[in-house]
Amino acid sequence: MRPDQNRAWIETVEPKDAEDLLAEIYSDVSDPQSGAVDSIMAVHSLHPRGMRAHFELYKAVMRGTRELSGGDREMIALTVSKINACDY
């Protein structure tokens, strides 16, 4: 598979092909509206426990500071992603 800007080039398991623990975790990390799984999470699909740990870290960072609102944290994440030319 050739890398492109919208897809990770690291080997991944597609959500439709996921089973057992991976299917459960994909359900937890997918976008509630679209059902899509971000590439940043999908790159962990060969190691579901790593995906779960990444997601738990993300949640802790995004919810763990009372001094910043959720909107502030999202804006910081968006700004850093744009600076790094990331789509997520």
N, CA, C and O atoms as a Tinker XYZ file with bonds, in Angstrom:
   352  protein
     1  N      0.844000   -1.166000    0.000000    73     2
     2  CA     0.000000    0.000000    0.000000    64     1     3
     3  C      0.894000    1.236000    0.000000    63     2     4     5
     4  O      1.858000    1.306000    0.762000    81     3
     5  N      0.578000    2.210000   -0.852000    73     3     6
     6  CA     1.323000    3.477000   -0.880000    64     5     7
     7  C      0.738000    4.438000    0.134000    63     6     8     9
     8  O     -0.481000    4.543000    0.270000    81     7
     9  N      1.596000    5.131000    0.835000    73     7    10
    10  CA     1.067000    6.108000    1.795000    64     9    11
    11  C      0.410000    7.283000    1.083000    63    10    12    13
    12  O      0.856000    7.694000    0.012000    81    11
    13  N     -0.627000    7.812000    1.664000    73    11    14
    14  CA    -1.210000    9.063000    1.200000    64    13    15
    15  C     -1.521000    9.910000    2.426000    63    14    16    17
    16  O     -1.396000    9.428000    3.552000    81    15
    17  N     -1.915000   11.134000    2.233000    73    15    18
    18  CA    -2.061000   12.021000    3.373000    64    17    19
    19  C     -3.267000   11.709000    4.249000    63    18    20    21
    20  O     -3.371000   12.254000    5.348000    81    19
    21  N     -4.185000   10.850000    3.800000    73    19    22
    22  CA    -5.375000   10.560000    4.576000    64    21    23
    23  C     -5.371000    9.181000    5.207000    63    22    24    25
    24  O     -6.358000    8.781000    5.825000    81    23
    25  N     -4.292000    8.459000    5.064000    73    23    26
    26  CA    -4.294000    7.086000    5.549000    64    25    27
    27  C     -2.912000    6.718000    6.060000    63    26    28    29
    28  O     -1.899000    7.057000    5.448000    81    27
    29  N     -2.882000    6.034000    7.168000    73    27    30
    30  CA    -1.602000    5.579000    7.704000    64    29    31
    31  C     -1.018000    4.518000    6.788000    63    30    32    33
    32  O     -1.751000    3.674000    6.273000    81    31
    33  N      0.282000    4.548000    6.580000    73    31    34
    34  CA     0.912000    3.526000    5.745000    64    33    35
    35  C      1.351000    2.327000    6.571000    63    34    36    37
    36  O      1.771000    1.309000    6.021000    81    35
    37  N      1.257000    2.443000    7.872000    73    35    38
    38  CA     1.567000    1.323000    8.752000    64    37    39
    39  C      0.450000    0.300000    8.603000    63    38    40    41
    40  O     -0.722000    0.660000    8.497000    81    39
    41  N      0.818000   -0.976000    8.596000    73    39    42
    42  CA    -0.186000   -2.029000    8.464000    64    41    43
    43  C     -1.215000   -1.906000    9.578000    63    42    44    45
    44  O     -0.866000   -1.782000   10.752000    81    43
    45  N     -2.472000   -1.942000    9.199000    73    43    46
    46  CA    -3.562000   -1.819000   10.167000    64    45    47
    47  C     -4.639000   -2.859000    9.880000    63    46    48    49
    48  O     -4.710000   -3.421000    8.787000    81    47
    49  N     -5.458000   -3.097000   10.871000    73    47    50
    50  CA    -6.636000   -3.943000   10.721000    64    49    51
    51  C     -7.821000   -2.998000   10.539000    63    50    52    53
    52  O     -8.058000   -2.123000   11.372000    81    51
    53  N     -8.548000   -3.176000    9.467000    73    51    54
    54  CA    -9.728000   -2.349000    9.214000    64    53    55
    55  C    -10.804000   -2.636000   10.259000    63    54    56    57
    56  O    -10.946000   -3.776000   10.700000    81    55
    57  N    -11.556000   -1.620000   10.656000    73    55    58
    58  CA   -12.621000   -1.852000   11.643000    64    57    59
    59  C    -13.581000   -2.975000   11.241000    63    58    60    61
    60  O    -14.031000   -3.732000   12.101000    81    59
    61  N    -13.893000   -3.091000    9.973000    73    59    62
    62  CA   -14.827000   -4.137000    9.530000    64    61    63
    63  C    -14.244000   -5.535000    9.707000    63    62    64    65
    64  O    -14.988000   -6.515000    9.752000    81    63
    65  N    -12.912000   -5.637000    9.807000    73    63    66
    66  CA   -12.245000   -6.931000    9.957000    64    65    67
    67  C    -11.838000   -7.224000   11.397000    63    66    68    69
    68  O    -11.301000   -8.294000   11.684000    81    67
    69  N    -12.090000   -6.286000   12.299000    73    67    70
    70  CA   -11.665000   -6.437000   13.687000    64    69    71
    71  C    -12.521000   -7.476000   14.406000    63    70    72    73
    72  O    -13.716000   -7.615000   14.144000    81    71
    73  N    -11.883000   -8.193000   15.313000    73    71    74
    74  CA   -12.576000   -9.199000   16.118000    64    73    75
    75  C    -12.215000   -9.015000   17.582000    63    74    76    77
    76  O    -11.213000   -8.380000   17.914000    81    75
    77  N    -13.036000   -9.572000   18.445000    73    75    78
    78  CA   -12.775000   -9.669000   19.873000    64    77    79
    79  C    -12.375000   -8.327000   20.496000    63    78    80    81
    80  O    -13.096000   -7.339000   20.355000    81    79
    81  N    -11.232000   -8.290000   21.181000    73    79    82
    82  CA   -10.800000   -7.096000   21.903000    64    81    83
    83  C    -10.646000   -5.905000   20.969000    63    82    84    85
    84  O    -11.059000   -4.798000   21.314000    81    83
    85  N    -10.059000   -6.108000   19.792000    73    83    86
    86  CA    -9.869000   -4.993000   18.858000    64    85    87
    87  C    -11.210000   -4.409000   18.426000    63    86    88    89
    88  O    -11.357000   -3.188000   18.366000    81    87
    89  N    -12.179000   -5.253000   18.129000    73    87    90
    90  CA   -13.506000   -4.761000   17.738000    64    89    91
    91  C    -14.130000   -3.936000   18.861000    63    90    92    93
    92  O    -14.754000   -2.906000   18.607000    81    91
    93  N    -13.962000   -4.387000   20.090000    73    91    94
    94  CA   -14.491000   -3.660000   21.247000    64    93    95
    95  C    -13.824000   -2.288000   21.386000    63    94    96    97
    96  O    -14.490000   -1.280000   21.624000    81    95
    97  N    -12.508000   -2.272000   21.235000    73    95    98
    98  CA   -11.778000   -1.011000   21.382000    64    97    99
    99  C    -12.097000   -0.077000   20.221000    63    98   100   101
   100  O    -12.277000    1.122000   20.432000    81    99
   101  N    -12.170000   -0.603000   18.999000    73    99   102
   102  CA   -12.558000    0.234000   17.861000    64   101   103
   103  C    -13.908000    0.887000   18.133000    63   102   104   105
   104  O    -14.112000    2.056000   17.805000    81   103
   105  N    -14.813000    0.149000   18.720000    73   103   106
   106  CA   -16.128000    0.709000   19.029000    64   105   107
   107  C    -15.995000    1.877000   20.010000    63   106   108   109
   108  O    -16.704000    2.876000   19.897000    81   107
   109  N    -15.084000    1.740000   20.968000    73   107   110
   110  CA   -14.880000    2.794000   21.967000    64   109   111
   111  C    -14.206000    4.039000   21.387000    63   110   112   113
   112  O    -14.525000    5.156000   21.792000    81   111
   113  N    -13.274000    3.857000   20.439000    73   111   114
   114  CA   -12.479000    4.994000   19.943000    64   113   115
   115  C    -13.027000    5.607000   18.662000    63   114   116   117
   116  O    -12.524000    6.636000   18.211000    81   115
   117  N    -14.036000    5.005000   18.074000    73   115   118
   118  CA   -14.569000    5.532000   16.821000    64   117   119
   119  C    -15.399000    6.784000   17.069000    63   118   120   121
   120  O    -15.942000    6.985000   18.155000    81   119
   121  N    -15.484000    7.614000   16.044000    73   119   122
   122  CA   -16.290000    8.828000   16.123000    64   121   123
   123  C    -17.752000    8.431000   16.296000    63   122   124   125
   124  O    -18.272000    7.647000   15.503000    81   123
   125  N    -18.423000    8.957000   17.317000    73   123   126
   126  CA   -19.802000    8.552000   17.571000    64   125   127
   127  C    -20.774000    8.909000   16.446000    63   126   128   129
   128  O    -21.800000    8.248000   16.283000    81   127
   129  N    -20.463000    9.940000   15.677000    73   127   130
   130  CA   -21.372000   10.346000   14.609000    64   129   131
   131  C    -21.093000    9.609000   13.305000    63   130   132   133
   132  O    -22.020000    9.117000   12.662000    81   131
   133  N    -19.827000    9.530000   12.908000    73   131   134
   134  CA   -19.503000    8.930000   11.609000    64   133   135
   135  C    -19.101000    7.468000   11.700000    63   134   136   137
   136  O    -19.178000    6.738000   10.712000    81   135
   137  N    -18.668000    7.033000   12.886000    73   135   138
   138  CA   -18.181000    5.667000   13.035000    64   137   139
   139  C    -16.742000    5.489000   12.574000    63   138   140   141
   140  O    -16.201000    4.386000   12.649000    81   139
   141  N    -16.117000    6.563000   12.098000    73   139   142
   142  CA   -14.744000    6.495000   11.585000    64   141   143
   143  C    -13.745000    6.353000   12.738000    63   142   144   145
   144  O    -13.970000    6.831000   13.849000    81   143
   145  N    -12.635000    5.679000   12.431000    73   143   146
   146  CA   -11.536000    5.538000   13.387000    64   145   147
   147  C    -10.369000    6.355000   12.848000    63   146   148   149
   148  O     -9.927000    6.146000   11.718000    81   147
   149  N     -9.870000    7.288000   13.660000    73   147   150
   150  CA    -8.741000    8.115000   13.239000    64   149   151
   151  C     -7.505000    7.258000   13.005000    63   150   152   153
   152  O     -7.284000    6.264000   13.697000    81   151
   153  N     -6.710000    7.653000   12.028000    73   151   154
   154  CA    -5.473000    6.937000   11.720000    64   153   155
   155  C     -4.551000    6.854000   12.925000    63   154   156   157
   156  O     -3.865000    5.849000   13.115000    81   155
   157  N     -4.530000    7.906000   13.742000    73   155   158
   158  CA    -3.660000    7.920000   14.916000    64   157   159
   159  C     -4.005000    6.772000   15.859000    63   158   160   161
   160  O     -3.137000    6.295000   16.590000    81   159
   161  N     -5.243000    6.327000   15.855000    73   159   162
   162  CA    -5.639000    5.177000   16.666000    64   161   163
   163  C     -5.457000    3.875000   15.887000    63   162   164   165
   164  O     -5.012000    2.874000   16.449000    81   163
   165  N     -5.793000    3.881000   14.612000    73   163   166
   166  CA    -5.722000    2.661000   13.809000    64   165   167
   167  C     -4.304000    2.091000   13.708000    63   166   168   169
   168  O     -4.136000    0.885000   13.524000    81   167
   169  N     -3.286000    2.945000   13.825000    73   167   170
   170  CA    -1.914000    2.434000   13.740000    64   169   171
   171  C     -1.597000    1.480000   14.887000    63   170   172   173
   172  O     -0.608000    0.750000   14.829000    81   171
   173  N     -2.416000    1.482000   15.914000    73   171   174
   174  CA    -2.223000    0.566000   17.042000    64   173   175
   175  C     -3.007000   -0.733000   16.869000    63   174   176   177
   176  O     -3.008000   -1.564000   17.777000    81   175
   177  N     -3.658000   -0.928000   15.755000    73   175   178
   178  CA    -4.591000   -2.047000   15.621000    64   177   179
   179  C     -3.937000   -3.420000   15.729000    63   178   180   181
   180  O     -4.617000   -4.398000   16.042000    81   179
   181  N     -2.644000   -3.514000   15.478000    73   179   182
   182  CA    -1.975000   -4.805000   15.645000    64   181   183
   183  C     -1.624000   -5.056000   17.112000    63   182   184   185
   184  O     -1.166000   -6.142000   17.468000    81   183
   185  N     -1.840000   -4.060000   17.949000    73   183   186
   186  CA    -1.590000   -4.162000   19.386000    64   185   187
   187  C     -2.738000   -3.463000   20.120000    63   186   188   189
   188  O     -2.578000   -2.340000   20.598000    81   187
   189  N     -3.898000   -4.131000   20.208000    73   187   190
   190  CA    -5.087000   -3.491000   20.782000    64   189   191
   191  C     -4.881000   -2.906000   22.178000    63   190   192   193
   192  O     -5.438000   -1.853000   22.486000    81   191
   193  N     -4.103000   -3.559000   23.016000    73   191   194
   194  CA    -3.888000   -3.007000   24.357000    64   193   195
   195  C     -3.123000   -1.684000   24.279000    63   194   196   197
   196  O     -3.346000   -0.793000   25.098000    81   195
   197  N     -2.233000   -1.550000   23.310000    73   195   198
   198  CA    -1.545000   -0.279000   23.088000    64   197   199
   199  C     -2.524000    0.797000   22.640000    63   198   200   201
   200  O     -2.412000    1.956000   23.038000    81   199
   201  N     -3.491000    0.401000   21.803000    73   199   202
   202  CA    -4.520000    1.349000   21.369000    64   201   203
   203  C     -5.340000    1.818000   22.564000    63   202   204   205
   204  O     -5.624000    3.007000   22.708000    81   203
   205  N     -5.710000    0.886000   23.405000    73   203   206
   206  CA    -6.496000    1.246000   24.595000    64   205   207
   207  C     -5.691000    2.215000   25.470000    63   206   208   209
   208  O     -6.233000    3.212000   25.947000    81   207
   209  N     -4.398000    1.926000   25.683000    73   207   210
   210  CA    -3.556000    2.792000   26.514000    64   209   211
   211  C     -3.441000    4.186000   25.900000    63   210   212   213
   212  O     -3.506000    5.187000   26.614000    81   211
   213  N     -3.269000    4.254000   24.571000    73   211   214
   214  CA    -3.187000    5.550000   23.889000    64   213   215
   215  C     -4.480000    6.333000   24.089000    63   214   216   217
   216  O     -4.451000    7.532000   24.367000    81   215
   217  N     -5.602000    5.657000   23.947000    73   215   218
   218  CA    -6.894000    6.318000   24.086000    64   217   219
   219  C     -7.100000    6.816000   25.522000    63   218   220   221
   220  O     -7.603000    7.920000   25.731000    81   219
   221  N     -6.717000    6.009000   26.498000    73   219   222
   222  CA    -6.847000    6.426000   27.896000    64   221   223
   223  C     -5.958000    7.633000   28.191000    63   222   224   225
   224  O     -6.368000    8.542000   28.912000    81   223
   225  N     -4.743000    7.646000   27.638000    73   223   226
   226  CA    -3.850000    8.793000   27.800000    64   225   227
   227  C     -4.476000   10.035000   27.166000    63   226   228   229
   228  O     -4.477000   11.110000   27.766000    81   227
   229  N     -5.007000    9.885000   25.959000    73   227   230
   230  CA    -5.665000   10.995000   25.269000    64   229   231
   231  C     -6.798000   11.565000   26.130000    63   230   232   233
   232  O     -6.909000   12.779000   26.303000    81   231
   233  N     -7.635000   10.674000   26.665000    73   231   234
   234  CA    -8.755000   11.147000   27.487000    64   233   235
   235  C     -8.253000   11.873000   28.726000    63   234   236   237
   236  O     -8.809000   12.903000   29.109000    81   235
   237  N     -7.215000   11.350000   29.352000    73   235   238
   238  CA    -6.671000   11.992000   30.559000    64   237   239
   239  C     -6.118000   13.371000   30.239000    63   238   240   241
   240  O     -6.320000   14.313000   31.006000    81   239
   241  N     -5.430000   13.499000   29.126000    73   239   242
   242  CA    -4.859000   14.792000   28.737000    64   241   243
   243  C     -5.967000   15.777000   28.383000    63   242   244   245
   244  O     -5.908000   16.944000   28.771000    81   243
   245  N     -6.965000   15.319000   27.658000    73   243   246
   246  CA    -8.017000   16.215000   27.194000    64   245   247
   247  C     -9.016000   16.586000   28.294000    63   246   248   249
   248  O     -9.762000   17.554000   28.143000    81   247
   249  N     -9.039000   15.837000   29.386000    73   247   250
   250  CA   -10.012000   16.128000   30.445000    64   249   251
   251  C     -9.366000   16.430000   31.783000    63   250   252   253
   252  O    -10.070000   16.725000   32.749000    81   251
   253  N     -8.057000   16.365000   31.864000    73   251   254
   254  CA    -7.403000   16.373000   33.154000    64   253   255
   255  C     -7.001000   17.707000   33.734000    63   254   256   257
   256  O     -6.437000   17.737000   34.828000    81   255
   257  N     -7.255000   18.797000   33.070000    73   255   258
   258  CA    -6.806000   20.091000   33.577000    64   257   259
   259  C     -8.002000   21.010000   33.772000    63   258   260   261
   260  O     -8.663000   21.394000   32.807000    81   259
   261  N     -8.273000   21.356000   35.001000    73   259   262
   262  CA    -9.413000   22.240000   35.274000    64   261   263
   263  C     -9.168000   23.663000   34.796000    63   262   264   265
   264  O    -10.118000   24.400000   34.529000    81   263
   265  N     -7.907000   24.054000   34.687000    73   263   266
   266  CA    -7.587000   25.427000   34.292000    64   265   267
   267  C     -7.925000   25.714000   32.828000    63   266   268   269
   268  O     -8.103000   26.870000   32.445000    81   267
   269  N     -8.012000   24.675000   32.024000    73   267   270
   270  CA    -8.354000   24.842000   30.600000    64   269   271
   271  C     -9.710000   24.214000   30.330000    63   270   272   273
   272  O    -10.009000   23.123000   30.817000    81   271
   273  N    -10.517000   24.899000   29.561000    73   271   274
   274  CA   -11.806000   24.334000   29.178000    64   273   275
   275  C    -11.589000   23.282000   28.096000    63   274   276   277
   276  O    -10.524000   23.220000   27.484000    81   275
   277  N    -12.592000   22.470000   27.871000    73   275   278
   278  CA   -12.516000   21.481000   26.792000    64   277   279
   279  C    -12.281000   22.151000   25.447000    63   278   280   281
   280  O    -11.531000   21.640000   24.616000    81   279
   281  N    -12.923000   23.295000   25.234000    73   279   282
   282  CA   -12.725000   24.043000   23.994000    64   281   283
   283  C    -11.300000   24.530000   23.837000    63   282   284   285
   284  O    -10.744000   24.498000   22.739000    81   283
   285  N    -10.700000   24.987000   24.946000    73   283   286
   286  CA    -9.298000   25.427000   24.903000    64   285   287
   287  C     -8.379000   24.269000   24.528000    63   286   288   289
   288  O     -7.482000   24.418000   23.698000    81   287
   289  N     -8.614000   23.114000   25.149000    73   287   290
   290  CA    -7.775000   21.946000   24.847000    64   289   291
   291  C     -7.921000   21.531000   23.384000    63   290   292   293
   292  O     -6.935000   21.201000   22.725000    81   291
   293  N     -9.159000   21.549000   22.882000    73   291   294
   294  CA    -9.389000   21.193000   21.473000    64   293   295
   295  C     -8.680000   22.186000   20.553000    63   294   296   297
   296  O     -8.104000   21.789000   19.540000    81   295
   297  N     -8.719000   23.474000   20.900000    73   295   298
   298  CA    -8.050000   24.491000   20.076000    64   297   299
   299  C     -6.542000   24.283000   20.079000    63   298   300   301
   300  O     -5.903000   24.412000   19.035000    81   299
   301  N     -5.967000   23.966000   21.223000    73   299   302
   302  CA    -4.531000   23.682000   21.294000    64   301   303
   303  C     -4.201000   22.466000   20.434000    63   302   304   305
   304  O     -3.236000   22.489000   19.670000    81   303
   305  N     -4.998000   21.404000   20.554000    73   303   306
   306  CA    -4.760000   20.200000   19.758000    64   305   307
   307  C     -4.861000   20.503000   18.264000    63   306   308   309
   308  O     -4.042000   20.028000   17.477000    81   307
   309  N     -5.856000   21.288000   17.874000    73   307   310
   310  CA    -6.018000   21.656000   16.467000    64   309   311
   311  C     -4.828000   22.470000   15.977000    63   310   312   313
   312  O     -4.312000   22.230000   14.885000    81   311
   313  N     -4.398000   23.420000   16.774000    73   311   314
   314  CA    -3.267000   24.270000   16.390000    64   313   315
   315  C     -1.994000   23.445000   16.222000    63   314   316   317
   316  O     -1.275000   23.612000   15.237000    81   315
   317  N     -1.713000   22.566000   17.164000    73   315   318
   318  CA    -0.519000   21.713000   17.063000    64   317   319
   319  C     -0.621000   20.796000   15.847000    63   318   320   321
   320  O      0.362000   20.600000   15.133000    81   319
   321  N     -1.798000   20.237000   15.610000    73   319   322
   322  CA    -1.983000   19.372000   14.441000    64   321   323
   323  C     -1.749000   20.133000   13.143000    63   322   324   325
   324  O     -1.110000   19.615000   12.226000    81   323
   325  N     -2.259000   21.354000   13.059000    73   323   326
   326  CA    -2.050000   22.167000   11.852000    64   325   327
   327  C     -0.573000   22.492000   11.665000    63   326   328   329
   328  O     -0.056000   22.396000   10.552000    81   327
   329  N      0.110000   22.875000   12.739000    73   327   330
   330  CA     1.537000   23.166000   12.651000    64   329   331
   331  C      2.309000   21.935000   12.145000    63   330   332   333
   332  O      3.262000   22.061000   11.376000    81   331
   333  N      1.882000   20.754000   12.589000    73   331   334
   334  CA     2.542000   19.514000   12.194000    64   333   335
   335  C      1.975000   18.918000   10.908000    63   334   336   337
   336  O      2.351000   17.812000   10.520000    81   335
   337  N      1.070000   19.644000   10.243000    73   335   338
   338  CA     0.443000   19.203000    8.989000    64   337   339
   339  C     -0.272000   17.862000    9.152000    63   338   340   341
   340  O     -0.222000   17.009000    8.265000    81   339
   341  N     -0.939000   17.686000   10.297000    73   339   342
   342  CA    -1.707000   16.462000   10.570000    64   341   343
   343  C     -3.175000   16.710000   10.250000    63   342   344   345
   344  O     -3.668000   17.833000   10.364000    81   343
   345  N     -3.867000   15.645000    9.847000    73   343   346
   346  CA    -5.298000   15.748000    9.576000    64   345   347
   347  C     -6.153000   15.448000   10.794000    63   346   348   349
   348  O     -7.365000   15.662000   10.745000    81   347
   349  N     -5.581000   14.968000   11.870000    73   347   350
   350  CA    -6.366000   14.567000   13.034000    64   349   351
   351  C     -6.292000   15.585000   14.131000    63   350   352
   352  O     -6.899000   15.400000   15.186000    81   351
